[in-house]
């Protein structure tokens, strides 16, 4: 399922367009540090909200979607 919040924000994003070196994508551990919550909380948010993608067997969390999920929680 593809979700569109606004015209330039299609979810999930095309893997070919993702720059994992940007500050927009975090590992779950980095996301926990950025949000100042436990990594367990991040994994719960990943399960409950559409905030992450899986690439090459690794999970990456969208910084923007993470904080949107925290605000709405």
C-alpha positions as CSV (number, residue, x, y, z in Angstrom):
1,X,0.0,0.0,0.0
2,X,1.3,3.4,-0.9
3,X,0.4,6.4,1.3
4,X,0.7,10.0,0.1
5,X,0.7,12.8,2.7
6,X,1.5,15.5,0.1
7,X,2.5,15.3,-3.5
8,X,6.3,14.9,-2.8
9,X,5.9,12.5,0.1
10,X,5.0,9.0,-1.1
11,X,5.3,6.2,1.4
12,X,7.0,3.9,1.2
13,X,9.7,5.7,-0.7
14,X,11.4,4.2,-3.7
15,X,14.6,2.5,-2.3
16,X,16.6,3.9,-5.3
17,X,15.8,7.5,-4.1
18,X,16.9,7.0,-0.4
19,X,20.1,8.6,0.7
20,X,21.0,6.7,3.9
21,X,23.9,9.2,4.5
22,X,21.4,12.0,5.1
23,X,20.1,12.9,8.5
24,X,16.6,11.9,7.4
25,X,17.1,8.1,8.0
26,X,18.2,6.6,11.4
27,X,18.9,3.2,12.7
28,X,16.6,2.2,15.6
29,X,19.5,2.9,18.0
30,X,20.1,6.3,16.5
31,X,16.3,7.1,16.5
32,X,16.2,6.2,20.2
33,X,19.0,8.6,20.9
34,X,17.5,11.4,18.8
35,X,14.1,11.1,20.4
36,X,15.5,10.4,23.9
37,X,13.5,7.3,24.4
38,X,14.5,3.6,24.7
39,X,15.2,1.5,21.7
40,X,12.2,-0.7,22.9
41,X,10.0,2.4,22.5
42,X,11.3,2.8,18.9
43,X,10.5,-0.8,18.1
44,X,7.0,-0.3,19.5
45,X,6.5,2.8,17.3
46,X,7.8,0.8,14.3
47,X,5.2,-1.9,15.0
48,X,2.3,0.6,15.6
49,X,3.1,3.3,13.1
50,X,4.4,3.4,9.5
51,X,7.7,5.1,10.3
52,X,10.4,2.8,8.9
53,X,11.6,0.9,5.9
54,X,13.7,-2.2,5.6
55,X,16.7,-2.1,3.1
56,X,19.2,-4.9,2.8
57,X,17.9,-6.7,5.8
58,X,18.3,-3.5,8.0
59,X,15.6,-1.3,9.4
60,X,15.8,2.5,8.9
61,X,13.5,5.0,10.6
62,X,12.3,8.2,9.0
63,X,13.3,11.0,11.3
64,X,10.2,13.1,10.3
65,X,7.8,10.2,10.7
66,X,9.3,9.3,14.0
67,X,8.7,12.7,15.5
68,X,5.2,12.9,14.0
69,X,4.4,9.5,15.6
70,X,5.7,10.8,19.0
71,X,3.7,13.9,18.8
72,X,0.5,12.0,17.9
73,X,1.0,9.4,20.6
